[in-house]
Amino acid sequence: MVKTDQIRILVVDDDPDVLSATSRILKKAGYFVIEGSSGKDALELAQQQMPDLLLLDIILPDIKGIDVLKKLKKDRQTKQIPVILISSIKTDSFDQTIGLESGADQYIARPIPNRELLARIQAFLRIKAIETELSRHRKHLENVVDERTRALKKEIREKEAAQKFLNHQKTTISLNSDIAAIFLTSNPNDVYVQIINLLRKALDCRFGILGYINEYQDLVCPRICRKNWPTSADIETKQIYPYTCWTGIWAECMTKNEFVRVNQAVKGFSPEIEFKNAMAAPLLAEDTCIGLIGLADHASSFSGDDQARLKMICKFVAPILAMFIQREKNKRQLEIHAKKLEEKNIALNVLLENRDDERKKIADQVMTNFDQLVFPYYQRIRHSRDRDETDLLVKIIEKNTLESLAPLERSLPMPFRQLTPMEIQVADLIKMGKSSKEISDLLNISPRSVFFHRNNIRKKLNIHGKKVNLRSFLISPA
């Protein structure tokens, strides 16, 4: 309970004797009393002192007590001050009803014993104290409820945000899984269009492209057609956008390595193509742009969530695309290498076939010469009994044998007999006009080894240190 000396009571009465008597009684009871004698005093003192209770005489010389009461209740600052109307003239039920309807908390008719007046004031103050406490408690409870409600709403928002994030994560993980499956299982020519169609469906937009940057810094989009990009071609074709022709958000995205989102009319690479909205995302591998994902014409407009989702997708796609591009590059290099090996094998086989044909011809010619020039004289030696005739036949055989072996000497002049098998192969390829690099590739030896064999050949042919072209010397008649 509030102590009486802490309670401030404003007493307003135009009768000095009544005012003095009332003040004396209240002060004796321990209340802090403020005095006023007019309606003007009541209004001013109420605003200045903000009393805990106002005892207001209903009959005042300047302003009626009822009018003072109405003004106090209309004022935001004073409307909470409890007011007890006191009157010795207007004491009937009608006047009391008017006073209470005007905002009075109580209506006291005089004369009233001092003890009863104090009792009524104390009872009123107790009730007001209880009401104040109840009001304070109610306000505290309301604050607690409001705070708890705000906490619950915040918790609900956080849970909804977390659930939304989890849903996005789940959707993105599922999408990434589908993208990985496309990279692993699809035909390389179909990878790009399948992925972009997947993204167009997931992000609810009409157009989309996926491309990589080649060694010339141009953007290459392997599969573009009317289904995924505004183009004149019905069939899926490769489209190359040269670096010098990059424009708009696409250029900004790839040159600055930044995500770009525009929800208004925007031009594409070609000036004649316009989208109602667009979003571009760079594919970064070690902070280097290796490609682009472009999406356009969203059903409504691209949101921040769409951009955040595309960023997550790009982080997943970029390293896989880098490996995919390198794998395709390696595959092409292997194909080129295999083709070169095949060409080398063909050249070597032709060389071997030519050598085999030449050897066969020489062998056939030698055998024919022996059949015609040597073997017949052996038969005559067997039947000859004359020594002079035998000596003559031997000389003929020696001469004809040398003539029969002449094709071998012409095919391999004396200096060539000193060459090793590898040097003979090198010499044959030089005669065919092959360069040192081509000889190195064909014989699978190092360029240094080819240089070593060429020097040895020149030494054995006695042209080392001379200004003689080796090929010209080899193909010249013996």
C-alpha positions in Angstrom: 0.0 0.0 0.0 1.2 3.5 -0.9 2.0 5.7 2.2 -0.4 8.6 2.7 2.4 11.2 2.7 3.3 10.1 -0.8 -0.3 10.7 -2.0 -0.9 14.1 -3.5 -4.5 15.4 -3.4 -5.7 18.5 -5.3 -8.6 20.2 -3.6 -10.6 22.8 -5.6 -13.4 24.8 -3.9 -14.5 28.5 -4.3 -15.5 28.7 -0.6 -12.3 29.5 1.4 -13.7 28.1 4.7 -14.6 24.8 3.1 -11.3 24.7 1.2 -9.3 25.4 4.4 -11.3 22.9 6.4 -11.0 20.1 3.8 -7.2 20.7 3.4 -6.7 20.7 7.2 -8.5 17.3 7.5 -6.5 15.8 4.7 -3.2 17.1 5.9 -3.9 15.8 9.4 -4.6 12.4 7.8 -1.1 12.6 6.3 -1.9 13.5 2.7 0.1 16.1 0.6 -2.5 18.7 -0.3 -2.6 21.2 -3.2 -5.2 23.9 -3.1 -7.2 25.7 -5.8 -10.2 28.0 -5.8 -11.4 28.1 -9.5 -11.9 26.0 -12.6 -8.8 27.7 -14.1 -6.8 26.6 -11.0 -8.1 23.1 -11.3 -7.0 22.8 -15.0 -3.5 24.4 -14.5 -2.6 22.7 -11.2 -3.8 19.3 -12.6 -1.4 19.7 -15.6 1.5 21.0 -13.5 1.2 18.8 -10.3 -0.3 15.6 -11.7 -2.1 14.8 -8.4 -3.1 11.3 -7.4 -6.6 12.5 -6.7 -8.7 15.6 -7.4 -11.5 16.7 -5.1 -13.5 19.1 -7.3 -16.4 21.3 -6.3 -19.1 21.2 -8.8 -20.0 24.9 -8.4 -17.1 27.2 -9.3 -17.1 30.9 -10.1 -15.5 30.8 -13.6 -15.9 27.3 -15.0 -18.5 24.7 -14.0 -17.1 21.7 -12.3 -18.7 19.4 -14.9 -16.9 21.3 -17.7 -13.6 21.2 -15.9 -14.1 17.5 -15.5 -14.8 17.1 -19.3 -11.7 19.1 -20.3 -9.5 17.0 -17.9 -10.8 13.8 -19.4 -10.2 15.0 -23.0 -6.6 15.9 -22.2 -4.2 13.0 -22.8 -2.0 14.2 -19.9 -4.7 14.5 -17.3 -7.4 12.0 -18.3 -5.9 9.4 -15.9 -6.3 11.6 -12.8 -9.1 10.2 -10.5 -11.8 12.9 -9.8 -14.3 13.0 -7.0 -17.1 15.6 -7.5 -18.3 17.3 -4.2 -21.4 19.4 -4.0 -23.7 20.7 -1.3 -26.4 21.9 -3.8 -26.6 19.4 -6.7 -27.0 16.3 -4.7 -30.0 14.5 -6.3 -29.7 11.3 -8.3 -29.9 13.0 -11.7 -27.0 15.4 -10.9 -24.9 12.5 -9.6 -25.6 10.5 -12.8 -24.6 13.5 -15.0 -21.3 13.8 -13.0 -20.5 10.1 -13.2 -21.4 10.0 -16.9 -19.0 13.0 -17.5 -16.1 10.9 -16.2 -16.2 11.4 -12.4 -15.0 8.4 -10.3 -17.2 9.3 -7.4 -19.9 11.8 -6.4 -20.0 13.1 -2.7 -22.9 15.2 -1.4 -22.3 17.6 1.4 -22.7 17.9 4.3 -20.6 14.8 5.1 -18.8 14.0 8.4 -15.1 14.4 8.3 -14.5 10.8 9.3 -16.8 9.5 6.6 -15.0 11.8 4.0 -11.6 10.4 5.0 -13.0 6.8 5.0 -14.5 7.3 1.5 -11.2 8.8 0.2 -9.2 6.0 1.8 -11.6 3.4 0.4 -11.4 5.0 -3.1 -7.6 5.2 -2.9 -7.4 1.5 -1.9 -9.6 0.6 -4.8 -7.6 2.8 -7.1 -4.4 1.3 -5.8 -5.7 -2.2 -6.4 -6.9 -1.2 -9.9 -3.5 0.4 -10.5 -1.8 -2.8 -9.3 -4.1 -4.9 -11.4 -3.5 -2.6 -14.4 0.2 -2.8 -13.8 0.0 -6.6 -13.5 -2.2 -6.8 -16.6 0.2 -4.7 -18.5 3.1 -6.8 -17.3 1.2 -9.9 -18.4 0.5 -8.3 -21.7 4.1 -7.4 -22.1 5.1 -11.0 -21.2 2.6 -12.3 -23.7 3.7 -9.9 -26.3 7.3 -10.7 -25.7 6.6 -14.4 -25.8 4.4 -14.0 -28.9 7.3 -12.1 -30.6 9.7 -14.8 -29.5 7.4 -17.5 -30.9 6.9 -15.6 -34.1 10.6 -15.1 -34.4 11.1 -18.8 -33.7 8.5 -19.7 -36.3 10.1 -17.4 -38.9 13.5 -18.9 -38.1 12.1 -22.5 -38.5 10.3 -21.5 -41.7 13.6 -20.0 -43.0 15.5 -23.1 -41.9 12.9 -25.3 -43.5 13.0 -23.2 -46.7 16.8 -23.4 -46.7 16.6 -27.2 -46.2 14.1 -27.5 -49.0 16.4 -25.4 -51.3 19.3 -27.5 -50.2 17.4 -30.7 -50.8 16.3 -29.5 -54.3 19.8 -28.2 -55.1 21.4 -31.5 -54.0 18.9 -33.4 -56.1 19.6 -31.1 -59.1 23.4 -31.4 -58.6 23.0 -35.2 -58.5 21.1 -35.1 -61.8 23.8 -32.8 -63.3 26.6 -35.2 -62.2 24.7 -38.2 -63.8 24.5 -36.3 -67.1 28.2 -35.6 -67.1 29.0 -39.2 -66.3 26.5 -41.1 -68.5 25.4 -38.9 -71.4 27.0 -38.5 -74.8 29.4 -35.6 -74.7 27.5 -33.9 -77.5 24.3 -34.0 -75.4 25.7 -32.9 -72.0 25.3 -29.1 -72.5 21.7 -29.1 -73.8 20.5 -31.7 -71.2 22.0 -29.7 -68.3 20.5 -26.3 -69.5 17.1 -27.9 -70.0 17.3 -29.2 -66.5 18.1 -25.7 -65.1 15.4 -24.1 -67.2 12.8 -26.4 -65.7 14.2 -26.1 -62.1 14.3 -22.3 -62.2 11.1 -21.8 -64.2 12.4 -19.8 -67.1 12.0 -20.1 -70.9 15.6 -19.7 -72.2 19.0 -20.8 -71.1 22.5 -21.5 -72.4 25.6 -23.3 -71.0 28.9 -22.6 -72.7 32.6 -22.8 -72.1 35.5 -20.4 -73.0 37.9 -21.8 -75.5 41.6 -21.1 -76.0 40.8 -18.0 -78.1 38.7 -16.6 -75.2 35.5 -17.0 -77.2 32.3 -18.4 -75.6 31.4 -21.7 -77.2 27.8 -23.0 -76.7 27.8 -26.5 -78.2 24.1 -27.0 -78.4 21.6 -24.2 -79.1 18.2 -24.3 -80.8 14.8 -22.7 -80.6 13.9 -24.9 -77.6 16.4 -23.2 -75.3 17.5 -20.0 -77.0 16.0 -17.5 -79.5 17.6 -18.5 -82.7 16.6 -19.1 -86.3 17.8 -22.7 -86.3 15.4 -25.5 -85.7 18.2 -28.0 -85.2 20.7 -28.0 -82.4 23.9 -26.4 -83.5 27.1 -25.0 -82.1 27.2 -21.3 -81.5 30.5 -19.4 -80.9 30.3 -15.9 -79.5 33.7 -14.1 -80.1 35.2 -12.2 -77.2 35.0 -9.0 -79.2 31.2 -9.3 -79.6 30.3 -9.9 -75.9 27.8 -7.3 -74.7 25.4 -6.5 -71.9 25.1 -8.6 -68.7 26.8 -11.5 -70.4 30.0 -9.5 -70.9 29.8 -8.1 -67.4 29.3 -11.5 -65.9 32.3 -13.1 -67.7 34.8 -10.2 -67.6 34.1 -9.2 -64.0 33.4 -12.8 -62.7 30.2 -11.5 -61.1 26.6 -12.8 -60.9 24.1 -10.5 -62.6 20.3 -10.4 -62.2 18.1 -8.0 -64.2 14.3 -8.0 -63.9 13.6 -5.7 -66.8 14.0 -5.7 -70.6 17.6 -6.6 -71.5 19.5 -7.3 -74.8 21.2 -10.6 -75.5 24.5 -11.1 -77.4 22.7 -10.2 -80.6 21.2 -6.7 -80.6 18.0 -7.9 -82.2 17.3 -10.4 -79.3 15.7 -8.9 -76.2 14.6 -10.7 -73.0 12.1 -9.6 -70.4 14.5 -10.5 -67.6 17.7 -12.4 -67.3 20.3 -13.9 -65.0 23.9 -14.7 -65.8 26.4 -16.7 -63.7 30.1 -17.2 -64.3 31.6 -20.7 -64.0 34.8 -20.2 -62.0 37.7 -22.6 -61.6 40.5 -21.3 -59.4 39.1 -17.7 -59.8 39.2 -18.0 -63.6 36.1 -17.8 -65.7 35.8 -21.0 -67.7 32.2 -20.7 -68.9 28.8 -19.2 -68.4 25.3 -20.2 -67.4 22.7 -17.8 -68.8 19.0 -17.9 -68.0 16.3 -15.6 -69.3 12.5 -14.9 -69.4 11.5 -16.2 -65.9 7.8 -16.8 -65.5 7.6 -13.8 -63.1 11.0 -12.4 -62.2 14.3 -13.8 -60.8 14.5 -13.5 -57.0 17.4 -13.3 -54.7 16.7 -17.0 -53.8 17.0 -17.9 -57.5 20.4 -16.2 -57.6 21.6 -17.8 -54.4 20.5 -21.2 -55.8 22.2 -20.7 -59.1 25.4 -19.7 -57.2 25.4 -23.0 -55.4 24.8 -24.9 -58.7 27.7 -23.0 -60.3 30.0 -23.9 -57.5 29.1 -27.6 -58.1 29.2 -27.5 -61.9 32.4 -25.4 -62.5 35.0 -28.0 -61.4 33.1 -30.8 -63.1 32.9 -28.8 -66.3 36.7 -28.1 -66.1 37.4 -31.8 -65.8 34.9 -32.6 -68.6 36.5 -30.0 -70.9 40.0 -31.4 -70.1 38.8 -34.9 -70.7 37.4 -34.0 -74.1 40.6 -32.2 -75.0 42.7 -35.2 -74.0 40.5 -37.4 -76.0 40.9 -35.3 -79.1 44.7 -35.2 -78.6 44.7 -39.0 -78.2 42.7 -39.3 -81.4 45.2 -37.0 -83.3 48.1 -39.0 -81.8 46.5 -42.3 -82.9 45.9 -41.0 -86.4 49.6 -39.9 -86.6 50.7 -43.3 -85.3 48.5 -45.0 -88.0 50.1 -42.8 -90.6 53.5 -43.7 -89.4 52.7 -47.4 -89.5 51.4 -47.1 -93.0 54.6 -45.2 -94.1 56.8 -47.9 -92.4 54.8 -50.7 -94.0 55.2 -49.1 -97.4 58.9 -48.7 -96.8 59.3 -52.3 -95.7 57.2 -53.5 -98.7 59.3 -51.5 -101.1 62.5 -52.9 -99.5 61.0 -56.5 -99.7 60.0 -56.0 -103.3 63.4 -54.6 -104.2 65.1 -57.5 -102.5 62.9 -60.0 -104.2 63.6 -58.5 -107.6 67.4 -58.6 -106.9 67.2 -62.2 -105.7 65.2 -63.2 -108.8 67.6 -61.5 -111.1 70.6 -63.1 -109.3 69.0 -66.5 -109.5 68.2 -66.0 -113.2 71.8 -64.9 -113.9 73.2 -68.0 -112.1 70.8 -70.3 -114.0 71.9 -68.8 -117.3 75.6 -67.9 -116.8 77.0 -70.2 -114.0 75.1 -73.5 -113.5 75.5 -74.7 -117.2 79.3 -74.5 -116.9 79.3 -76.6 -113.7 77.7 -79.3 -115.7 80.4 -79.1 -118.3 83.2 -79.2 -115.7 81.7 -82.5 -114.4 82.1 -84.1 -117.8 85.4 -82.5 -118.8 88.6 -84.5 -118.7 90.9 -81.9 -120.2 92.7 -79.8 -117.5 93.0 -76.8 -119.9 89.3 -76.9 -120.6 88.5 -77.2 -116.9 90.7 -74.1 -116.1 88.9 -72.2 -118.8 85.5 -73.2 -117.5 86.5 -72.1 -113.9 87.6 -68.7 -115.2 84.2 -68.4 -117.1 82.3 -69.4 -113.9 84.3 -66.8 -111.8 83.5 -64.1 -114.4 79.9 -65.0 -114.8 79.5 -65.3 -111.0 80.7 -61.7 -110.5 78.3 -60.6 -113.3 75.4 -62.5 -111.7 76.1 -60.7 -108.3 76.3 -57.3 -110.0 72.6 -56.4 -109.1 73.5 -56.8 -105.4 76.5 -54.5 -105.8 74.3 -51.9 -107.7 71.5 -52.0 -105.0 74.0 -51.6 -102.2 77.2 -49.8 -103.2 80.3 -50.6 -101.3 80.1 -47.7 -98.8 76.5 -48.8 -97.8 77.8 -52.1 -96.7 79.3 -50.4 -93.7 76.0 -49.1 -92.5 74.1 -50.6 -89.5 70.5 -51.7 -90.0 69.3 -48.5 -88.2 71.5 -46.3 -90.3 70.1 -48.1 -93.4 66.5 -47.3 -92.3 67.5 -43.7 -91.6 69.1 -43.4 -95.1 66.0 -44.9 -96.8 63.8 -42.3 -95.1 66.1 -39.5 -96.0 65.9 -40.7 -99.7 62.1 -40.5 -99.3 62.4 -36.8 -98.4 61.5 -37.2 -94.7 62.6 -34.5 -92.3 64.6 -35.3 -89.1 61.4 -34.8 -87.0 59.4 -37.1 -89.2 62.2 -39.8 -89.1 62.2 -39.4 -85.3 58.4 -40.0 -85.1 58.4 -42.9 -87.6 61.3 -44.8 -86.0 60.3 -43.8 -82.5 63.8 -42.5 -81.7 64.8 -39.1 -80.4 65.8 -36.2 -82.7 69.3 -36.4 -81.2 69.6 -40.0 -82.2 68.6 -39.1 -85.8 71.3 -36.4 -85.8 73.8 -38.9 -84.6 72.9 -41.5 -87.3 73.0 -38.8 -90.1 76.5 -37.8 -89.0 77.6 -41.5 -89.1 76.2 -42.0 -92.5 78.0 -38.9 -93.9 81.3 -40.2 -92.3 80.8 -43.7 -93.8 80.0 -42.2 -97.2 83.0 -40.0 -97.0 81.0 -36.7 -97.3 81.4 -35.6 -93.7 82.4 -31.9 -93.5 81.6 -31.4 -97.2 78.9 -29.1 -98.6 77.0 -32.0 -100.0 73.2 -32.6 -99.5 72.8 -36.1 -98.0 69.5 -36.8 -99.8 70.9 -35.7 -103.1 73.9 -37.9 -102.6 71.9 -41.0 -101.6 69.5 -40.8 -104.6 72.2 -40.0 -107.1 73.3 -42.9 -109.4 76.3 -44.9 -108.1 
